Amino acid sequence: MPPRASLDATLTALSDPTRRAILARLASGEATVSELAEPFAISQPAISRHIRVLADAGLIAQRVDGTRRPCRLAKGALDELDDYLAMLRTALEANYDRLDRVLARRAKGKAKPR
C-alpha cells in the first residue's frame, strides 16, 4: 500500500470506537476472535468485519492455529502514524515558538521607560 493510502487506512480503522477497543484489548496480549467479541453486544460477523478492517490497515495480524485464528497487534503498525504525528508536532512547536517571539517583541515595544 502506498504511504498515503496506508495512513488513510490506519486513521479510518482508528476512527471507530469498537476497533479502538479491540486494539486496546490486544495490547494486553493475543486473543481469538471469540475472545475479542465477548465484551461487545454485536454479532460475531460484525466483529469479524472490524477485525478485517484492522488487518487490512496493517494494525493487527492473525495466524491459524487449528480452528482458532488468534489476533495480535502487528509489529510496527503505528510507525507511519507516529512519523506523521511527529511531523505535525514539530510544526506546531515551531509555530508556537514563533508566536512567543512575536508576543515578546510586542510586549517589549509596549513597555515604556520611566
N, C-alpha and C positions, 0 to 999 in steps of 0.2 A: 504494500500500500504506500503511495507517495506520502511524504511527511505531512502535508496539509490534510489529506484525507484521513490519515490515522489520528491526527489530533482532533479533527471533527468527530470521528467515531468515538474517541475517548470521551470527549465532552458530552456527546449525545448519550453515551452509556451512563455517564455520571449524573446526568440530569434527572434521572428517575430515582425516587427515594427507595423503592424496593431494591433496585440494583445496588444502590449505595449500602443498604443494609446487608445484602448478600456479600458484598466486598468486605464489610466490617466483620461479618461472621468468619469469612475466610482468613482474615488477618490473625485469627486465633488458631488456625490450622485447617488442614484438608477436611472436606465434608462431601458426603454424597448428595445427589440431587434431592433425595427424600429428606435428608437432614436439613438441607437448606430450605426446603418447603415448609417444615414444621411450624415456624412461628407466624406464617402468613395465612390469612384467610382467603387464599386464592388457589386455583386448581393446579395440579401438577403440570399440565401442559403450559399454563401461564408462566410458572417458574422456569420451565424448560425454555420458553421463549426469552425470558430475561437472561438466562444463562447463555443462550446462543448470542444475544447482543453483546454480552460481556466478553465472550470468547472471540467473536468477530472483531471486537475492538482491541483484542490482544491483552485484555486485563486479567483473564483467567485462563488456565489450561486444564484440560480434562485428560484422564487416562482411563483405559479399560482394564478393569480388574474382575474378570469373570463376567457376572451380570451387573456389577456395580460400575458406576462412572464417577469416581471421586474427582472433585474440583479443587483447585488450589490457585492462589494468586500467581500470576505469571511474573517471572523474574524480569526486572527492567521495564515493567508495563507502564510505569508513570514517568519514565525518563524524559520523554518528549514533552510531556505536560510540565514537568519540573523545569526544563530548559526554557519553555515558553513563559512560565510564571517568573522565572529569574530575570528574563529579559524585561518583562513589564515592571518588575520590582526595581530593577536598576534604573529604568527610565523614570519611574515615579520618584525615586530618591533624588535623581538629578534635577527633576522639576522642582521638588521641594527645596533643595539646596539653592537653586537659582532664585526661587521666591524669597527665601530667607535673606539672600544677599540684597535683593531689591528692597525689601522691607527695612533692612538695616540701614541702607543708604538713605531711604526716605526719612527714617527716624533721626538719622544724623543731621540731615538737612533742616529738619523742623526744630531741632534743639538750638535755642538762641543763647549766645554767650551773654553773661550779665556783667 
